[in-house]
């Protein structure tokens, strides 16, 4: 069976749309962080110290809207406690991302 490669240059291509959603640097890194399990906003900031609070919040909102991340309210009263977790759809990214990691390790430049 031949490998079918979609025309990712076409704007309507589903693969292109997925790549555009995942291409943002922080989205992929947040998926990696959340593969360890549900985490609160502060925990994610510690794991990704270079991300600003604003960008983290915006990225998590976008990933929630895309169905990759779920926002869970742990404590409803002030101060509110919220944690983020990958949805079942978000968890399906583990295998493709692991393949990219394997590729990167196999093809890293030698010093």
Beta strands, then each sheet from edge to edge (+ up, - down):
strand 1: 39-40
strand 2: 69-75
strand 3: 81-86
sheet 1: 1+ 3- 2+
end
